[in-house]
Amino acid sequence: MVKKKYPDAIKGKIEKKIADISFVEAHKQHKISPIFEGSKIIFNMKEYSFEKGATLDFTYETQPEVPKVEPAKFKLKKIKKHKITKKELDEAVRQMRFFYAEFKSVDRPIKESDYIIIDLETLETDPASKVFADTRFEVSKKGMADWMKELVLGKKVAEVIEGISKPDENASEEEKKKFEPKKVRVTIKTIEEATLPKLTDEFAIKLGSPNLDELYINIEKMLDQRAQENFEKEKKHEVDKFLLKNYHFEIPASLLQTEIEYRTKAYFDNPKFAADYKNMKKDEKEAFEKEIKKHAEESIRIFFLSKKIISDYDIKITNDDITKEALSIELQKSGGTKMPDPKNIPRDTYALALSKLVHSKSQDYVLENIKTI
């Protein structure tokens, strides 16, 4: 009576039970890679009977089979740390003086070394969209692009000028090739002259140094530290290039799609980009989507390769390491103004901290086992 009344339910239960048992046994016998977390297991029962057994298909995603990385195969090209020049040091000190500069508005045509406050709009969209507003520029070779300097010299307050952006003459061939000229509109809002404070011990004290000589020493140390950080970043970038070039494996399609969607959303959360995207041509949209997919895939591959290195070479990451990294992330979010309480740090921040440590420590390990060419 039960069989007659609920045939479909009984059939479904039998098929589900057969599928469960078969799936477990198949994994034992064939040693298939573990299921990817979050993957949906779909089975298709083709036929079954208690006399002949069953035939069915399973569809699901497995964990990536990541190859073992051999750090000794990595050859680091010669990378030189940037040496701070006197010109760079003087320019850094000059920029410090602007913290205490006096700006005076003037009513005359713009000339070299003036400071101007402008609005810049791109005319590539309809309607035109703001690139930035009320932004100060120094009218000089180092203060603005050549095309903008040519555009504003001799102009007066309230003038609106249209022009075409273009690369500087001294730009590299690669930069010139990548540069996309844009039709723009510049509105001159203010013309100013700047009076900078004199370089004295009193000025140095305002910036936290006991005298002018110490100020130069401290700024040079700061610039050198920044150069060291860039030097280390460049080496680590070479590690990532080596991993992506030499170690290939399939990644779960669902994970790639999730990463693409996450990155795309980050772009479209910016109203300006969302407006610009509407005015993009078809090939521009396709190029954008292709670039998003490329970066998403590379990011996922680097993540799994980094995890593999950490696992294979037994690299330790302690809870203290994770907490310190999480504190650093939260401190950066607050602009360095507030020391966070470890108890109040979100779980997402701890997850990000662990991910960054896995990546960084795996890069360090490869760099410690390299051949320099």
C-alpha positions, 0 to 999 in steps of 0.5 A: 500500500505504501509503495502504491501511494508513494512510488516517487518518494520511495524511488527518490530515497533509493536513488539518494541512498545509492548515490551516497554509498557510491560516492563514498566508495568511489572516493575510496577506490580512486582516491579522487581529490577532496571536494572543493568547499561550497561545491554542489554535488549533482548526481544523475541516476541513469539506471539501477536494479537490485540485480544488475546494480546502478549506473550514475554520474556525479558532477562537482568541483574538487580542490585544485591539484596544486603542483609542488613549487621548487624554489631552487628553480627561481632565478632572480634577475639583478634588481638594484635598490634606488639610491637617493640623490641630492636632487630628490632630497632637496625636492622632499624638503621643498615639499615639506615647506609647503605644509607652512607655505602662504598662498596669495591669490593673484589677478593676472595670466598664469605663468611658470611656477604659479599654483592654480586650483582647477576642475578637470572634466572628461568630455569622453562621456555624455554628459561630461564627468568630473575627474577631480574638483578644486585641486591645486597644481604647481605650474611646472614640469614636475608639478603637472603633465606637459599637455596641461601646462601648455593648456593653462599658461597665459590663461586667467581665472574663470577661463574654461579651456578644452584640450587633448591629454597626451603623454610627455615627450620624455615618456617611455615608448611603452608608456606612450603606447599604453596612453589613451588620449582623452578630450578634457575640459579645464576650469581655472578657479584660482591663481596663486603665488606661494611663499615658502618658509625659510630653511632654518632651525626653527623650521626644522623644529616645527617638523620634529627635528632639533635642527636643519642638519638633522631634518635632512638626515631624517628625511633622507632616512625616510626616503631610503626606507621607502626605497628599501620597501620598493626594492623588496616589493619588486623582488616579491613581484618577480616571485609571483611572476615565476610562480604564474609562469611555471606552475599551472593547474585548474581552479574551481570555476565557481571560485573564479566566478565569485572572484570576478563578481567581487572585483567587478562590484568593487569597480561599480561601487564607484559612481564615477566608474559606473557612469564611465562604463555606460559610455564605454564602447563594446571593445572597451567593455570587453577589454575591461572584463578580460582584464578583470578575469585575468587579475582574478585568475592570477590572484587565485593561483597565487593564493593556492600556490602560496598555501602549497609552499607554506604546507610543503615546507612547513613554514610556521605562522603563529597566532601572534603573527596573525594578530600583529598583521590584523592590528596593522591592517586596522591601524591603516584603516584608521589612518594611523590615528587609533590603536585598535583593540585586538578583541574588537577586530572583525573576523574578516580582518583576521582572515585577510591578515592570514591570507597576506601572511601566507603570501608574504611568507611564501615569497620570503621562502622562495627568495631565501632559496634562489639563484641570482643571475 
